[in-house]
Amino acid sequence: MKTVLGFDSWTQGSVYFDRLVPELEQRGYRLILIHLGSWGHDPGRPAEERIGQLTLRDIGFYGGKGFRDILELERPAGVIYFSTRSLAHQAFNLYCRFLGIPTVHLYHGLATVQAFQSGGSAFRVNWLNQLTLVSTRLGKNLFKIWPTYLRALVDTRARPSAWLDFLQQLSNKIQGKITPAPLAATTDAGCVYTAADVEHMQRNYHIPDDYISVVGNPDVSGFGLSEGNLAHCLDNEGGTNEVLYIDTAFNESGMVFSDADAFAQHLVQSAEALSRQGLKLVAKLHPAHGRTGVADTLRSQGVAICSGSEFVERLMQAKAALVEPSTAALIPALLGLPLLLAEYGPLTGQAYGEALTGYPRACSLTNIADASRIIDEVRSSDRLDASRVWIDQNSGPLPASRMSERAAEAIIATLNRKALP
């Protein structure tokens, strides 16, 4: 059985790789995830472990070997990434391209929910939070990531433009700027959830359209949303007064909020404002908040928390969803629920991508005191037919449960082609 390597910075993304394991095994390939947890991203993990069906190895498993040595030892048929923006991922990718190993980049969300603009930022940078993040990560960058990247540039005989790309990336990361990824982040092929992201991947990661596969949105089935539930809320008005808030963990990336407490306070104040309008805020928190303590703070202030297992059921009975630019924000839209795009308080001026602004039942919420009125206006407006068309276009290939099968086929097709020059 041939080996395909996955590469990531930690184990938290193992779920994305795990669902590919059985499909690849059926096609004669075993998948092993190599991660950099011991570099500081996810310390304390075993050198080798199994999560679900997936075998994971910390970089320490290889006893100090560098990226090139590992690739030459494993001799993989190909390498899979769910992100190539990280400098460490790009260093690994440079070696893959140098050694002629096929590579595939799979988006792990819908990119066009965010309003990325070249040379700018999709989000407002909170400089205090950003500087704190930079300082806490400086050690592993200075002693692990940057030397590894520079070594990759030397070993692969990179052109002067690649060295300039490295310096530009450092500047962009500190400033929170979004630009198309450098060529070091480019893979031989890519997979996206829906057709809406094809142009985004082509433009930002320089992958030709013919090498990008649309494989479906796993969140449709992953959150417990069945295909029969699509557009449910267009015909069925919810029976509760709940408004589900869906966040994107801005504070964890140095954006918008100064820290987790500031975000929690934002939700508490939002809950109070909605309560005065006869509405109840329910928070569906990003998984990153498992380490921020936000959930405990909210519960102590009387704000309800929605778990992943009850997410769709509560949405189907809710009045509306109040969202930040998150892939999970697509779920209430696929159900046909009114969607309020949060642009008030700390989120004033926040931009949203076409995947959300193009939804006919989406409205900007610049003053939370207007939430009830806007929800009533959306519910009474004649946008049902246009919403059905939007849902058909943005649900991705169906059934969504076959996303892993489609992705595996795209990966195998890439392995069977000669890597791009």
KAVENTA-V658636 format. One record per pair of residues at least 4 apart in sequence whose ideal C-beta (glycine too) atoms are under 6 Angstrom apart, sorted by sequence separation. I is the first residue (numbers start at 1). J is the second residue. If there is no record, write none. Layout:
I	J
I	J
This chain:
14	18
20	24
37	41
57	61
65	69
95	99
107	111
137	141
138	142
140	144
141	145
152	156
158	162
181	185
197	201
199	203
200	204
201	205
207	211
218	222
219	223
225	229
232	236
258	262
285	289
306	310
310	314
314	318
330	334
343	347
352	356
354	358
370	374
383	387
390	394
391	395
8	13
24	29
36	41
37	42
50	55
51	56
65	70
84	89
96	101
125	130
141	146
153	158
172	177
192	197
202	207
207	212
220	225
250	255
257	262
274	279
289	294
298	303
306	311
332	337
342	347
352	357
116	122
192	198
201	207
250	256
251	257
257	263
323	329
333	339
356	362
24	31
49	56
96	103
115	122
172	179
202	209
250	257
274	281
332	339
343	350
37	45
62	70
81	89
114	122
251	259
306	314
48	57
84	93
153	162
192	201
251	260
21	31
271	281
295	305
6	17
20	31
47	58
190	201
201	212
270	281
321	332
341	352
363	374
251	263
45	58
47	60
48	61
47	61
198	212
283	298
363	378
17	33
267	283
321	337
79	96
165	182
190	207
315	332
361	378
320	338
321	339
322	340
324	342
186	205
195	214
38	58
186	206
283	303
315	335
320	340
322	342
339	359
33	54
37	58
84	105
341	362
343	364
344	365
38	60
79	101
189	211
190	212
191	213
192	214
282	304
283	305
284	306
315	337
339	361
344	366
361	383
32	55
33	56
34	57
36	59
181	204
338	361
339	362
341	364
342	365
343	366
344	367
360	383
11	35
71	95
78	102
79	103
80	104
81	105
82	106
180	204
181	205
191	215
193	217
282	306
344	368
4	29
10	35
67	92
340	365
82	108
333	359
360	386
361	387
1	28
2	29
3	30
4	31
5	32
6	33
7	34
8	35
9	36
10	37
68	95
284	311
325	352
360	387
67	95
71	99
1	30
5	34
264	294
360	390
10	41
11	42
243	274
359	390
9	41
10	42
21	53
260	292
271	303
21	54
264	297
268	301
11	45
18	52
260	294
264	298
18	53
18	54
243	279
245	281
252	288
267	303
14	51
17	54
249	286
338	375
241	279
242	280
243	281
244	282
245	283
246	284
248	286
241	280
247	286
249	288
14	54
242	282
244	284
338	378
11	56
125	176
336	387
36	88
121	176
320	375
121	177
122	178
319	375
88	145
91	148
121	178
334	391
87	145
91	149
94	152
98	156
119	179
91	152
118	179
334	395
87	149
94	156
116	178
16	82
13	82
3	74
5	76
4	76
7	79
3	76
4	77
4	78
5	79
6	80
7	81
244	318
2	77
242	318
243	319
248	324
9	86
240	317
243	320
244	321
245	322
246	323
247	324
248	325
239	317
241	319
248	326
238	317
243	322
238	318
246	326
266	346
238	319
105	187
246	328
104	187
110	193
246	329
103	187
112	196
232	316
7	92
103	188
104	189
105	190
106	191
107	192
112	197
102	188
111	197
225	312
112	200
223	311
224	312
111	200
223	312
94	184
256	346
16	108
90	184
90	185
273	368
277	372
270	368
40	140
39	140
84	185
233	335
234	336
232	335
233	336
230	334
233	337
39	144
231	336
223	331
133	254
130	254
129	254
129	258
126	256
128	258
123	255
124	256
126	258
123	256
234	384
234	387
231	388
196	355
231	391
230	391
230	395
227	398
217	396
221	400
216	396
220	400
221	401
216	397
217	400
216	400
218	403
216	403
215	403
216	406
215	406
215	407
213	410
194	394
194	396
193	396
114	325
113	325
113	327
191	407
110	327
109	327
191	410
110	330
189	414
188	414
188	419
188	420
115	351
115	352
115	353
114	353
113	353
112	353
112	354
113	355
112	355
113	356
110	355
104	411
104	414
102	414
102	415
102	419
100	419
78	415
77	415
23	404
23	405
20	404
24	408
19	404
23	408
27	412
